[in-house]
Amino acid sequence: MATNTITEKLCRHNHFKRLNYFHGMLLDDLDFYTEQKYHHDKRRMLNRYLHGWGIVCGLEIGFKFDNAPMLYVNPGLAIDCEGNEIYVPEKHEFDLQTILGPTPSDKAYYITISYQKRMTDPVPVYAPGDCEDRESKPSRWTEGYCIQAFNEKPDLILLSEDCQSPAGLKAFCNKKHLCCPDTCEGPHHLILGKITIDGKIYETERRYVFSTRILQNLIFAIQVEFVLPDANPISIICWLIDYISSAISSAAQAQSAYSQANPASPPAEDTAKAAAPKKKQGKKD
């Protein structure tokens, strides 16, 4: 019996490779490097595509005035645009005047944090190569972070031109597909805040990662604020969907009624502006 099934396959491979171990396989340093690179690159890719970049939690900055103004950064976690995790396990304090030198009290600086790694833990080399004369080599990569102060705002990481949405929410909602984030080049400096030596802190430049934990806390907040305390999270989500659907339905009915009353109606954007409530103007003298 004839069928219309297409049996040809169009298959391609990406750059991810992992080892296929078998008994008797000879392993060298390149094999272990390939194995680590596979998991490292996969994790960074998932961080970039699923979470984006920004502050996950903590990393608040503040001042402590003793003999000299001390700036501190609280423990926390961030993800940079390459998908690297920036983990600060404990409170970090440093003397601004020692770092910056004599500075006017009203001069502003951007405090940033970035991912850093370095090779550590040297061990003896027992079987050096023919051209190798080192007695020891680093045996570990140690991850960390760098906190820096900038006179000017560091460059922002922007989306590619195809992913830009200058028209705002409407342009975003009309898109059928999401763009993949670009891989940034060079070190990425996440802004923790803008400060002055006299103790002023501005945190409007901080960017956050909207994790599932944030969404979970949002649902719990809605549960306490708007719904019965004994409602379960599923019912809250359904309530939100129903509320949004009702709002969209009401807006569609209003649009339809306006179009029927005004056959020569303007485009949708102008209609939305016309239907929006107008602010009351103050009395003129």
Helices and strands as residue ranges (DSSP letters): H 29-46, I 47-51, E 54-58, E 61-65, E 69-73, E 76-79, E 85-88, E 92-95, H 96-100, E 108-124, E 136-150, G 161-163, H 169-173, E 190-196, E 201-202, H 212-225, H 233-261, H 268-275
